[in-house]
Amino acid sequence: MFKKMILIVAGILNIAFACTSFGVITSEGTIIGKNRDYIYGRQDFVLMQPLKQFVAWYANPYQHRNIFYALISSSDVKFGVNEFGLTAIEEDPLYSQNADNRLYYQPYAGYSEGMILYGILQNFTTVKEILPYLNDIFSTAAPNFYQIADGKSILTVEVAYGSNSSDTKRQFTYKVIDKNSDFFAHTNYYLSPEFESLNTLQENKNLIIGATNRLNKITTYVKKSKGNYGNALNWYLDTTSNIINPADKNWCETTSIFRSNLQELTNITPEIKTNSVYGTVSSFIVQTKHNKPIVSLRIIDTIDILKNGNQKITYRELVIPLKTLFTANRLHYTQKTFIRPAPTINGACN
């Protein structure tokens, strides 16, 4: 089910250019966060059960059969945390429909990003457990950026493409960070020197500029926090933008960590079906303090255009200890709203 669905979705990823993420090693544990920018639609944070296809994944001896909570969209896992606190997120590269055929349209083989997250969360409890299986997992993974954290370390992986038009084995680089104050930040293009040339295949340079702006913003937040991450979830409400192309007011949208461009619509709800209207749809942070993870989640429910042109954004917020998350009979969200200026040159763009 997951592989078939991902192939359908891949064709519209060019619209979203999604996600801004970070992770930090702290004196108390780890913190990892992501916002998800995508086409507006229904999203659910649900308890996921082990799948038979992932039992003994790549012959790993653990066979944990972990349960985990994940944000899903059309049944596909977008990010999640398992009962042991292992957290997995991903970011999409800047796919280009006009790019080199070898790099972007090779025969599809292996696992989509949603399946990779599912397999990791079901089968492993720590980053250390994953390390012996890096080649098995990521040489058959969809080209993407993957971030996995436990309470002690963070694994960051960039998966690229095969070496020729028929090579379905993926190239990848990885890094484990585990020292206090070490961090990663990521958006939608390759940072590994080995793969930087892939970024030049994106013909729309405005997208690279926008992703760079968001990367710089999240990096600045991490550096200026000086170890205090109590406000980290609100970093993902940052609507400030830079104008990239003055002739097109919507290009400022690509530079904002929080985006909400409704285009021709006056409101958006989970029930509205659209293939082109996109923005920030959720934010997710897991912070571990002394082996006690706290899960924070925001899911956008509705956005309404007000008479003065501003946007009223309504969202659900969940802040819950990991232990409570997996023992609660029901998740209790807090309904919240905030107002942002309309995404125009005289509004959200500086």
C-alpha positions as CSV (number, residue, x, y, z in Angstrom):
1,M,0.0,0.0,0.0
2,F,2.7,2.5,0.9
3,K,4.9,2.0,-2.1
4,K,2.0,2.4,-4.6
5,M,0.7,5.5,-2.8
6,I,4.1,7.2,-2.7
7,L,4.6,6.9,-6.4
8,I,1.3,8.8,-6.9
9,V,2.3,11.5,-4.5
10,A,5.8,11.9,-5.9
11,G,4.4,13.6,-9.0
12,I,3.1,16.6,-6.9
13,L,6.1,17.1,-4.6
14,N,7.3,19.8,-6.9
15,I,4.6,22.0,-5.5
16,A,5.5,21.8,-1.9
17,F,9.3,22.0,-1.4
18,A,8.6,21.2,2.1
19,C,10.0,21.1,5.7
20,T,12.4,22.8,8.0
21,S,14.1,20.6,10.6
22,F,16.7,20.7,13.4
23,G,18.2,18.5,16.1
24,V,20.4,19.3,19.1
25,I,22.4,17.3,21.6
26,T,21.8,18.9,25.0
27,S,23.2,18.3,28.5
28,E,19.9,16.6,29.4
29,G,19.3,14.6,26.2
30,T,18.3,15.4,22.7
31,I,15.7,17.6,20.9
32,I,14.6,17.1,17.3
33,G,11.9,19.1,15.4
34,K,10.3,19.5,12.1
35,N,7.6,21.5,10.4
36,R,5.7,20.0,7.4
37,D,4.8,22.1,4.5
38,Y,2.5,20.4,2.0
39,I,-0.8,20.5,0.2
40,Y,-3.6,21.2,2.7
41,G,-5.6,18.1,3.6
42,R,-6.6,15.8,6.5
43,Q,-3.8,14.8,8.8
44,D,-4.0,12.5,11.8
45,F,-1.7,11.6,14.6
46,V,-2.4,7.9,15.3
47,L,-1.1,4.8,17.0
48,M,0.5,2.6,14.4
49,Q,0.8,-1.2,14.8
50,P,3.6,-3.5,13.6
51,L,3.3,-4.6,10.0
52,K,4.2,-8.2,9.0
53,Q,6.4,-7.0,6.1
54,F,8.7,-5.2,8.6
55,V,9.2,-8.1,11.0
56,A,12.9,-9.1,10.9
57,W,13.5,-6.2,8.5
58,Y,16.8,-6.8,6.7
59,A,17.3,-9.8,9.0
60,N,17.8,-7.6,12.0
61,P,17.9,-9.7,15.2
62,Y,15.8,-7.3,17.4
63,Q,12.3,-8.0,16.0
64,H,11.0,-5.4,18.5
65,R,7.6,-5.1,16.9
66,N,7.4,-1.6,18.3
67,I,4.2,0.4,18.3
68,F,4.5,4.1,17.6
69,Y,2.6,7.3,17.1
70,A,2.9,8.9,13.7
71,L,1.4,11.8,11.7
72,I,-0.1,10.2,8.7
73,S,-1.5,11.8,5.5
74,S,-3.4,9.5,3.1
75,S,-2.1,6.5,5.3
76,D,1.6,7.5,4.7
77,V,3.9,8.1,7.7
78,K,5.3,11.6,7.7
79,F,7.0,11.6,11.1
80,G,6.7,9.7,14.3
81,V,8.0,8.5,17.7
82,N,8.0,5.0,19.1
83,E,7.3,3.8,22.6
84,F,11.1,3.9,23.4
85,G,11.4,7.5,22.3
86,L,13.1,6.9,19.0
87,T,12.0,9.7,16.7
88,A,12.2,9.7,12.9
89,I,11.5,12.6,10.5
90,E,12.4,13.4,6.9
91,E,12.7,16.3,4.5
92,D,12.1,16.2,0.7
93,P,14.8,17.3,-1.8
94,L,14.0,19.9,-4.4
95,Y,12.8,17.6,-7.2
96,S,12.8,19.0,-10.6
97,Q,10.6,17.7,-13.5
98,N,13.1,19.0,-16.0
99,A,16.2,17.6,-14.4
100,D,18.6,15.0,-15.7
101,N,16.7,11.7,-16.4
102,R,19.3,9.5,-14.8
103,L,19.2,11.3,-11.5
104,Y,15.4,11.8,-11.1
105,Y,13.7,9.1,-13.2
106,Q,15.7,5.9,-12.6
107,P,13.7,2.7,-12.2
108,Y,12.1,2.9,-8.8
109,A,13.4,0.3,-6.4
110,G,13.4,-0.1,-2.6
111,Y,11.4,1.8,-0.1
112,S,9.6,5.1,-0.1
113,E,10.4,7.6,2.6
114,G,7.2,6.7,4.5
115,M,8.1,3.1,4.5
116,I,11.6,3.8,5.7
117,L,10.2,5.7,8.7
118,Y,7.8,2.9,9.4
119,G,10.5,0.3,9.3
120,I,12.8,2.3,11.6
121,L,10.2,3.1,14.2
122,Q,8.9,-0.5,14.3
123,N,12.3,-2.3,14.4
124,F,14.7,-0.2,16.4
125,T,14.9,1.4,19.8
126,T,18.2,3.4,19.5
127,V,20.4,5.0,16.9
128,K,23.1,2.5,17.9
129,E,20.9,-0.4,16.9
130,I,20.4,1.1,13.4
131,L,24.0,1.6,12.6
132,P,24.8,-1.9,11.5
133,Y,21.9,-1.8,9.0
134,L,22.7,1.6,7.4
135,N,23.7,0.2,4.1
136,D,20.8,-2.3,3.9
137,I,18.2,0.5,4.7
138,F,19.5,3.5,2.9
139,S,21.0,1.9,-0.3
140,T,17.4,0.9,-1.1
141,A,15.7,4.1,0.2
142,A,14.0,6.8,-1.8
143,P,16.3,9.8,-2.3
144,N,15.5,12.0,0.7
145,F,16.9,13.4,3.9
146,Y,16.3,11.3,7.0
147,Q,16.8,12.3,10.7
148,I,16.6,9.9,13.6
149,A,17.1,10.7,17.3
150,D,17.0,8.9,20.6
151,G,17.8,10.5,23.9
152,K,21.6,10.3,23.4
153,S,22.4,10.8,19.8
154,I,21.1,11.9,16.4
155,L,21.6,10.1,13.0
156,T,21.3,12.4,10.0
157,V,21.3,10.8,6.5
158,E,21.3,12.2,3.0
159,V,20.2,9.7,0.3
160,A,21.1,10.5,-3.3
161,Y,20.7,8.6,-6.6
162,G,22.4,5.7,-8.4
163,S,25.5,6.1,-10.4
164,N,24.0,5.5,-13.8
165,S,20.6,5.3,-15.5
166,S,20.0,1.6,-14.6
167,D,21.6,1.6,-11.1
168,T,18.9,1.4,-8.5
169,K,21.3,1.2,-5.6
170,R,21.2,4.6,-3.8
171,Q,24.3,6.5,-2.7
172,F,24.1,8.0,0.8
173,T,26.1,9.8,3.4
174,Y,25.5,9.8,7.2
175,K,26.7,11.4,10.4
176,V,26.1,10.6,14.0
177,I,26.1,13.6,16.4
178,D,26.4,12.9,20.1
179,K,28.4,15.6,21.8
180,N,26.8,18.4,23.9
181,S,25.7,21.4,21.8
182,D,26.3,19.6,18.5
183,F,23.3,20.1,16.1
184,F,22.0,19.7,12.6
185,A,19.7,21.9,10.6
186,H,18.1,20.9,7.3
187,T,15.7,22.1,4.6
188,N,15.3,20.8,1.1
189,Y,18.7,20.6,-0.6
190,Y,21.8,18.5,-0.2
191,L,24.4,19.6,2.3
192,S,26.9,16.8,1.8
193,P,29.8,17.9,-0.4
194,E,29.5,14.6,-2.4
195,F,26.0,15.5,-3.4
196,E,26.0,19.3,-3.7
197,S,26.1,19.1,-7.5
198,L,22.6,17.7,-7.4
199,N,21.3,21.0,-6.2
200,T,22.3,22.7,-9.5
201,L,19.8,20.5,-11.3
202,Q,17.0,22.5,-9.8
203,E,16.4,25.0,-12.5
204,N,14.2,27.3,-10.4
205,K,16.9,29.0,-8.3
206,N,14.3,30.9,-6.3
207,L,13.5,27.6,-4.5
208,I,17.1,27.1,-3.5
209,I,17.2,30.7,-2.2
210,G,14.0,30.2,-0.2
211,A,15.3,26.9,1.3
212,T,18.6,28.6,2.2
213,N,16.7,31.4,4.0
214,R,14.8,28.9,6.1
215,L,18.0,26.9,6.8
216,N,19.7,30.1,8.0
217,K,16.6,31.0,10.2
218,I,16.4,27.6,12.0
219,T,20.2,27.6,12.4
220,T,20.0,31.1,14.0
221,Y,17.3,30.0,16.4
222,V,19.4,27.0,17.5
223,K,22.5,29.1,18.0
224,K,20.7,31.9,19.8
225,S,18.8,29.6,22.1
226,K,22.0,29.1,24.3
227,G,20.6,25.8,25.5
228,N,17.1,27.0,26.3
229,Y,14.7,25.1,24.0
230,G,11.5,25.8,25.9
231,N,10.2,28.0,23.0
232,A,11.4,25.8,20.2
233,L,7.9,24.8,19.0
234,N,7.1,28.5,18.4
235,W,10.1,28.7,16.0
236,Y,7.8,27.1,13.6
237,L,5.3,30.0,13.8
238,D,7.9,32.3,12.3
239,T,6.1,34.0,9.4
240,T,8.8,36.6,8.5
241,S,9.8,36.4,4.9
242,N,12.2,37.9,2.4
243,I,11.2,38.9,-1.1
244,I,12.9,36.8,-3.8
245,N,11.1,37.9,-6.9
246,P,9.4,41.3,-6.5
247,A,7.3,40.6,-9.6
248,D,5.7,37.7,-7.9
249,K,4.4,38.3,-4.4
250,N,4.1,34.6,-3.6
251,W,7.8,34.0,-3.8
252,C,8.2,35.3,-0.3
253,E,6.3,32.2,0.8
254,T,9.3,30.0,0.1
255,T,11.5,31.9,2.6
256,S,9.1,31.7,5.6
257,I,9.3,28.9,8.1
258,F,5.6,29.1,8.6
259,R,3.7,29.4,5.3
260,S,0.0,29.9,4.5
261,N,-0.7,30.9,1.0
262,L,-4.3,30.1,0.2
263,Q,-4.0,31.5,-3.4
264,E,-7.6,31.9,-4.7
265,L,-9.3,30.4,-1.7
266,T,-10.8,32.4,1.2
267,N,-10.6,29.5,3.7
268,I,-9.1,26.1,4.0
269,T,-10.3,23.1,6.0
270,P,-9.2,19.4,6.1
271,E,-12.2,18.5,3.9
272,I,-11.3,20.9,1.1
273,K,-9.7,18.9,-1.8
274,T,-6.9,20.7,-3.7
275,N,-3.8,19.7,-5.6
276,S,-2.1,23.1,-5.6
277,V,-2.9,25.1,-2.4
278,Y,-0.2,24.4,0.2
279,G,1.5,25.7,3.3
280,T,2.5,24.6,6.8
281,V,0.3,21.8,7.9
282,S,1.9,20.6,11.1
283,S,4.9,20.9,13.5
284,F,6.5,18.3,15.6
285,I,9.1,18.3,18.4
286,V,10.4,15.6,20.7
287,Q,12.6,16.7,23.5
288,T,14.3,14.2,25.9
289,K,15.2,15.4,29.4
290,H,16.9,12.9,31.6
291,N,15.4,9.9,29.7
292,K,11.9,11.4,29.9
293,P,10.8,12.5,26.4
294,I,8.1,15.1,25.8
295,V,6.2,15.1,22.6
296,S,4.9,18.4,21.2
297,L,2.6,18.5,18.1
298,R,0.6,21.1,16.2
299,I,-1.8,20.3,13.4
300,I,-3.3,23.1,11.3
301,D,-7.1,22.7,11.1
302,T,-8.5,25.8,9.4
303,I,-7.3,29.0,7.9
304,D,-9.7,31.9,7.2
305,I,-9.1,35.1,5.3
306,L,-10.3,38.0,7.4
307,K,-11.9,41.2,6.0
308,N,-8.6,43.1,6.5
309,G,-6.7,40.5,4.5
310,N,-5.1,38.9,7.6
311,Q,-5.3,35.2,8.1
312,K,-6.8,33.5,11.2
313,I,-5.1,30.1,11.7
314,T,-6.7,27.5,14.0
315,Y,-4.7,24.6,15.1
316,R,-4.7,21.7,17.6
317,E,-1.8,21.5,20.0
318,L,-0.6,18.5,22.0
319,V,2.2,18.6,24.6
320,I,2.4,15.2,26.4
321,P,5.0,13.0,28.1
322,L,6.0,10.0,26.0
323,K,4.9,7.6,28.7
324,T,1.4,9.3,28.9
325,L,1.1,9.3,25.1
326,F,1.3,5.5,25.1
327,T,-1.0,4.9,28.0
328,A,-3.7,7.4,27.4
329,N,-7.1,6.2,26.2
330,R,-7.6,9.3,24.2
331,L,-5.4,12.3,23.2
332,H,-6.6,15.6,24.4
333,Y,-5.7,18.6,22.2
334,T,-5.8,22.2,23.0
335,Q,-7.5,24.4,20.4
336,K,-5.5,27.6,19.6
337,T,-5.4,30.4,17.0
338,F,-3.1,33.0,15.8
339,I,-3.3,35.8,13.3
340,R,-0.7,36.4,10.6
341,P,-0.5,39.1,7.9
342,A,-1.5,38.1,4.4
343,P,1.4,36.7,2.4
344,T,1.9,39.8,0.2
345,I,4.8,42.2,-0.3
346,N,3.2,44.7,2.1
347,G,2.2,42.0,4.6
348,A,4.4,39.0,5.6
349,C,7.3,39.9,3.3
350,N,9.9,42.3,4.4
